[in-house]
Amino acid sequence: MKKRPTLSSICSIASLLVMTSAASAEDIEHGRRVFRLCVACHTVDSDRNGFGPHLKGVVGRPAGGLPEYRYSEAMKTAGAGGLVWDEAALSEFLSSPKKKVPGTKMSFGGLWTTSEITDLIGYLRANP
């Protein structure tokens, strides 16, 4: 004979699911704070390029895709080869720019934690 789940076990499972989805959601405010590491070279709220290209609308954009910015040959080649800044590509690049695109001009060494990367990508996505 099958045992039916109790109300207590159903509530426990529901609570676990809610906590898991909340823990995996991006923290946009934390992403904004992480972006402070980037502001010396990049903007996210305007189409103005700085030392680095602007990142407004970067999610979904081909690598090396801004015609008014002088990218490294490595970045232009990566874009011509099909690299698009989706969440997976951004995650790899933000963890190790020179590993993802060898020869990039970007001098930043990369972020260390998954939460920094996830939250920064969420912040970038929030600035289309």
HELIX and SHEET records of a PDB file:
HELIX    1   1 LEU A    7  SER A   24  1                                  18    
HELIX    2   2 ILE A   28  PHE A   35  1                                   8    
HELIX    3   3 GLU A   73  ALA A   80  1                                   8    
HELIX    4   4 GLU A   87  SER A   95  1                                   9    
HELIX    5   5 PRO A   97  LYS A  100  1                                   4    
HELIX    6   6 THR A  114  ARG A  125  1                                  12    
END                                                                             
